[in-house]
């Protein structure tokens, strides 16, 4: 009888410990900022689908692939303006922009590296993008 109650106590203790461990682990993840990632994917998707962001990043990458110098500061300042309405005081919008920029550069690399691609994305409109040769 004593062995049964000892085994039952051990199993009950392990079960309670496992449940408390999972609950505390979830609370620690939330306390460390794990919940701040909520909404990252929709935010990044919104940036990727924004035609102005698409045009700026794809045209910049096409220009870099042709060996042209671009004005990275002007590009980043204009991209950061798209974050202003999304700014909630966290770093989430900034990281979403980094993700969107990397994704769109990959899209630009998959396009044919021709003048037709640049015309299709209306890159000639972005006169501020090209840096004057020094």
Long-range contacts (C-beta under 8 A, 24 or more apart in sequence): 36-90, 36-91, 36-92, 37-92, 39-92, 40-92, 40-95, 40-96, 40-99, 43-86, 43-92, 43-93, 43-96, 44-96, 44-99, 44-100, 44-103, 46-86, 47-82, 47-96, 47-97, 47-100, 48-100, 48-103, 48-104, 50-82, 52-82, 53-79, 53-82, 53-100, 53-104, 54-104, 54-121, 55-121, 55-122, 55-123, 55-125, 55-126, 56-126, 56-129, 57-100, 57-101, 57-104, 57-105, 57-108, 58-104, 58-105, 58-107, 58-108, 58-111, 58-121, 58-123, 59-118, 59-121, 59-122, 59-123, 59-126, 59-129, 60-105, 60-108, 60-129, 61-104, 61-105, 61-108, 61-109, 62-108, 62-111, 62-113, 62-117, 62-118, 62-121, 62-123, 63-118, 63-123, 63-129, 63-130, 65-108, 65-109, 65-113, 66-113, 68-130, 69-130, 69-131, 69-133, 70-129, 70-130, 70-131, 71-128, 71-129, 71-130, 71-131, 74-128, 74-129, 75-129, 78-128
